[in-house]
Each structure stands twice: as C-alpha cells, then as structure tokens.
Amino acid sequence: MLAPLPAAGQASVSRPLVLSLFVASCLLSVVSWYTTQQGMALYLSPWFSLLASLGVQSSLVLVAWLIGFNRSRQVLLVAVYAITAVVSIAFSYVSLYTWFSARERPATIERRLYDELSAATGKTQELLSAAIAEGQKHVLALEEMTAAEKSHGYISRAQDSDPYLSKIREAVAREAETYAASYPEGSGPGLRYTAFERYGKIAVQSIARLRQAEHALGELRDGLKPLDSTESQLRAFRQVFDAIPWSDVRETLHSQKLETPTVPAYSDFVDRSVAGQEDLLIALTELFTAPTARHVFAFALAAFIDVLVFLLAYAAGPFFFGASEDRWLAAGAALDSVDDQVFLRNLVRKLVPSPQGLARVEGATLSPGELQLFLLLTAKGLAARSEEEGKLFYLLDQSLHQRMVESLAVRGLSLHANPQPARS
C-alpha cells in the first residue's frame, strides 16, 4: 500500500521540509567525511586520506539515495553500504576517540599513575619506619653489649634471639680468635669491646641513612601532583626510590627476600602518543580489550552519524528523484504527447465506481499511454483486470486512486490552458 501524496496545502510545506532533510544529510556527510579523513590521516598520507575519505563518504550518500528509489538491486546496494559504513565508522571512531583522549586520556593516566606512586610510596615508608624502629633497638642492644663486654667480658660467646645481633656476636667472636693469645678474654677495655662499639656506630650510620631516605620519600609524597606529567612523576619517584638503602632495610628487618614496591613501567602509563599510527593501535586495542565509557561514546557517535546520514538520504532521495508511479505517469503522458497533469486529469475523468466500490475504467476507453500505464500497474499489483458482460475493466488500487486525485489539487499552467471539452 502506498502512502497518499500530501494535499495542496501540505505540498508547499513538505517540499521545504524534505529539502531541509536533504541539507541536513549533506551537513552530516561533511562531518562524517571530516572525522573519517582525520582517522585515515593517522595511518595514511594526507593526500591518500583526503581522496579515500571523499570516495567513502560520497559512496555512503549516493548509495543511500539509490536504495531509497531503486527497488531492483537493494540487496547489492545494502551490502555495498554496509561495507563502506564499516570503513567510515572505524576511522571516524579512531578520529573521535583520539580527539577525546587528547584532552582526557593524559589526565586519566596521570591520576592513575599518581595513585600507583602514592601506594608504592606508602608501602616504602612503612618498610623504612619499621627498619628504623628495629635499628634503634639494635643500637640500644649494642650499647648495652659494649658496656657489658667492658665490665664483664665473654659477651661474644652468648647466644641472641635477634638474627642481626646474633651475627654481630659471631663476627666479634671470630675476630677475637685471631688475637686470643695476645689479648685474653675478660673484663676491661680491649679489642672485643672496641669491636662491639664499632658495630654500634655502623648501626647508627644505617639508621641515619634510613632516616634520610624516609625524609626524601616524605618530600616526594608531598610534592607529587595528580596532574603532573607521567615523565616527571616517574623521574622524581625513581630518583628517591633508587637512593633508598635497601640492603640496610633487609639486614635490619632480618629478611633477605623482602618484597620491595615495584616501580611502575613507563610503557604502562604513556599519556601521549608519539605518532598517528600509535593512536590508531591504542584506540582499536582498547576498544576490543578494555572498553570504557569514552570508547563506547566515541564509537556510538561515529555510528550514529553514518546511520543518520543513511536515514536522511534514504528519506529525501526518492522525493527529489520522484516515486516510481510518478515516472510511470510521465511515461504514459509522453506516449500520448500531452502534459503530465493533463494526462492524469483525462485518466481520472474516465474512472467510475465498480460494484465493489473501487475505481475502475473500461479498457476500450484507454489511450495508448493509459493502456501501457495500466498494464504496468497490473504487473505491480496496483491494478487488477476484470471482465463483466464481455467488457474488460481495470480496477485501480484505492491508495493510488487517492494519490491521483490529490495530485490534481494544485493545478499547473498547462492544465489551466488546456481547453475544456465541449459538453453535448
């Protein structure tokens, strides 16, 4: 069933509206072409991307128009449009995502890196604080051991539950074995006493290094900003992290397999790409592996533009090229060598009601052009043949009859000028 043509008052309104749809499709096509060209420019040379994007976008609009009024090869045209639309949407998505990410992605990555560094800094400070606290216990113990060795002696022979202090006792004992004959063990100042005193000074120096590293780490934590560049954040963290005396931390905390915080890799927090091809790979990789709201929005916007271009061109194209029935009427008028509106007026005058209430016309009264028109309408299912009392009639589809009558509401110049037939 065909939708009726607008009436006379509506016709003057519908044409500007359809023209506006046509202009809108052209404007959106320009937008889609620009995003497609920008996406292709990330991978191709400027001239190649310009020509390729023009070809892709022109194909989209023209194929959409062809689908609107060409019924014979719609499947092929739809397949061509689908393939072309995939190319356009892919490069448009890359362009839009790159445009969005150029403004949002650096800040997002910088904030994520800031969180990673803050967590690593906090864990490192906990390790340093624990090492300093344990080191202070060692200093106090060594001071007591030094005083006891001076007063009583034989301290190096005792056992200690603390691994750090136990190692020092063993080291002093081995050292004392080398000069036991010259300096017998006992109370009073001696080499064993000075050995314990020396290890105490070493422990104090270790605590000083740990405190210095803790102070530098605190200044780093206070100086980090969430929106600092990835390079500056990592450089500042690396300078402080590499200066931490991890050997002192492991020795003081009695753990040679201490799990130190991992320094984030720069490749995991690249906030700005170097080349357009890298933008293309990042956009497509993140879309299929870890899509976010920004990926979905960019892809939906790219698809929405091309779908809207198709719908607008599909709706506006047939209006400018004319419906199939209008072209059939024009062909019939050409066979009769009359104006289109005059041809239609003469045809409508011959229509009479059938017993079923449908408009019909007797086949013998049809002109050559009208006969060809009804033959075509019959083949398309818009008219039907019937025989009554030995006469051939053509029954006309109700919606097509309505369109014919309504199209005569706006009278053309030729219809005014054509003389009315004389009445008998």
NORCOR-V511252 format. One record per helix or strand of 3 or more residues. SS is the DSSP state (H for helix, E for strand). FROM is the first residue (numbers start at 1). TO is the last residue. Records with the same first field share a line. If there is no record, write none. Layout:
SS=FROM-TO + FROM-TO
This chain:
H=8-41 + 46-69 + 74-151 + 155-157 + 163-177 + 191-223 + 230-242 + 246-252 + 266-269 + 276-289 + 293-321 + 324-336 + 340-349 + 363-365 + 368-379 + 398-407 + 413-417
E=359-362 + 383-388 + 391-396
